[in-house]
Amino acid sequence: MTDFIEKSHELNSIKKVIGVASGKGGVGKSLVTSMLAVLMRRKGYNVGILDADITGPSIPKMFGITGKAQGNELGIFPEKTHNGINIMSMNILLDQEDAPVIWRGPMIAGAVKQFWTDVVWGNLDVMFIDMPPGTGDVPLTVFQSIPLDGIVIVTSPQELVSLIVKKAYNMAAQMNIPVLGVIENMSYIKCPDCGKEIKLYGESRLDKTAGESGLCVLGRLPVDPDMARLCDKGEFEKFSNDYLADASGVIESILF
């Protein structure tokens, strides 16, 4: 696999690259990617997000980024969030953010590769890659072309959980990429009146599934209206919860 690894831009120094993946769509990879990036930035690290979900990019809106990426003879420059996280996403290259990207797989994969090779990220302690769902062209391009130091698998409590986790885990295993652990999204909702945790999808099977694959559970995210509100307002960096504190600690531990 190392024969396919692409070199990043000559002006870049990226210490660690973490992919955020899942076996299916709609489980919250962009949410988890963004939370981890913010938490690592709060710890004082230089952080970037490569949004590899070319046809469904949502990260710029979450951070309130409305500017367009600029470039010169050196390459393309990412946009920055209010707190200095570097972002590269298809949405900051389009004239209209709601314009559809109607491309076939090879073109999408090529764009992701260019985000790695042609973007001047500069010095980053950690880059997070928001992966597209599944095990097709684009995830394969990321696994083969970018030197990943590990992946975090995102899942949800539904019946399909074991299949989702195992698909992502098995793909990473075949590519010799370490799996750092699993994060469950939409794990519960907390009653605003009594504080009781309500399991919308029934009891989670994550512990059993993770145990079968020898994986660590890095965190559980509830359905949180405050998080949704911050995303909609483009003020995601203002979240104040510690849902993924353990996960950010695991990532910090591999930086040294």
Secondary structure, DSSP 8 states (H G I E B T S, - for coil): -GGG-----TT-EEEEEEEEE-SSSSS-HHHHHHHHHHHHHHTT--EEEEE--TTS--HHHHTT--S--EEETTEEE-EE-TT--EEE-GGGTSSSTT------HHHHHHHHHHHHHTB---EEEEEEEE--SSSSHHHHHHHHHS--SEEEEEE-SSTTHHHHHHHHHHHHHHTT--EEEEEESS--EE-TTT--EE-TT-S--HHHHHHHHT--EEEE----HHHHHHHHHT-GGG----TTHHHHHHHHHTT-
